Amino acid sequence: MKTPSTLGAVLLAATAAAPLALAQQPGRSAADGIAEYRALLADGNPAELFEARGENLWKARRGPKNASLERCDLGKGPGVIKGAFVELPRWFEDSKKVEDLESRLATCMVQLQGYSWDEIVKTPFGRGLQNDITALATYVATASRGLPFNLPQGHPEERRSYEIGKRVFFFRGGPMDFSCASCHSVDGQRIRLQDLPVLTRNPGDGVGFAAWPAYRVSAGQMWGMQLRINDCFRQMRFPFPLFASEPTVAVSTYMGVNAKGAKSAVPTIKR
């Protein structure tokens, strides 16, 4: 592992301390400090670089089949990206699965470009093909910025996905006896000065499910929902779920359906 430079370490420490400094000002709450901190960082959000890279990847001829993703059907028809993100996860007839944005992009990379599904799944987050999927997801999701979430529930498998996601959300286990609901089902809870949104109902525009993909300043990385869910399982001390596994997609279905009407704010910026 590379040792960060002294300057880099100082900048990271200063960035991490900024919300606390803002929150300690007289008459200000921690939530006020976090909100101002994000507003200060939003100008020049590094997510824009991932969006631009995602657009290039979408149009580039790549993979064993030397093809682009411009015929990828994300639920609105081949090549249509606007409005697709706010209706995912959903059932896809060709794959016979309920897929979220990232898993659907992976399916298109396999079907159209000839990549190996196993290779995609085994690639760590932030590297190689997974890094490409994150950039692609940022590009696609940004096209739906400001649109309300309206996940379909007409297919039996979509309703089944919602019910599985609900069970996963409330399942308690591991050495901490935690669940997703431990943090995200009660009003007024916080972690590291940040308010935790209640995800069992519509938490509001740009909050919770409506806020990812997002750029994590503390990690210096762009995170999609798959990595966000994976990291939640890590914090609960559960084994890491596989990329695009049914439980991770199902949790997204549960949160996405509950977020009906909330407007997407992606790409956002997070501490």
Secondary structure, DSSP 4 states (H G I P E B T S, - for coil): -PPPPHHHHHHHHHHHHHHHHHHTSTT--HHHHHHHHHHHHHTT-THHHHHHHHHHHHHS-BTTTTB-STT-BSSSSBT--TTTGGG-SEEETTTTEEE-HHHHHHHHHHHHH---HHHHHHSPTTSHHHHHHHHHHHHHHHTTTTPBP-----SHHHHHHHHHHHHHHH--BTTTTB-HHHHHSSTT-EETTEEPPPTTS---TTSGGGG-SEEETTTTEEE-HHHHHHHHHHHTTPPPPPTT-HHHHHHHHHHHHHTTTPBP--SEEE-
